Amino acid sequence: MEKLDKSTFKSFIAEGVKMVEFSAEWCFDCKRLAFSMPEWERLYSSHFCFGGLDVDESRQIAEEYNVKGVPTFILFRDGAELARLPSKDAKKEENVVLFFNELTKPHPL
C-alpha cells in the first residue's frame, strides 16, 4: 500500500480508481486490519490501487473529507469520492471484505 501524505494525496487520487484507508498509528483496529491488507491488495488489485493516509500527520485532508474516525475507507475515481466505509463499520474485517466485494461486483446497466 502506498503511504500517502499531504504532498502526495491529491496526485494519488487524481487519476484512476483508488482506495484510501484513513488510519492512525495509535488505532488498534487499524493495526489489526493491517495484517489483512497485503491479501486485500492482491485480491482487489485489478479493481483499485490502495493508499494509506495517517490522519494525525495529514489532519487537514481528513477534515476536508469529513473523516470522523479511523479506520475509514474511501474509494475515489479520478479524484471524486465514489463510496465510503466509515469507521463504525470498518472495524471488522468481514465488513471491509463485504464493502470491497460490493464495489467490485459487476453492475447491470
Sequence and secondary structure as in RCSB ss.txt:
>XXXX:A:sequence
MEKLDKSTFKSFIAEGVKMVEFSAEWCFDCKRLAFSMPEWERLYSSHFCFGGLDVDESRQIAEEYNVKGVPTFIL
FRDGAELARLPSKDAKKEENVVLFFNELTKPHPL
>XXXX:A:secstr
 EEE TTTHHHHHHSSEEEEEEE TT HHHHHHHTTHHHHHHHHTTT EEEEEETTTTHHHHHHTT  SSSEEEE
EETTEEEEEE HHHHTSHHHHHHHHHHHHS    
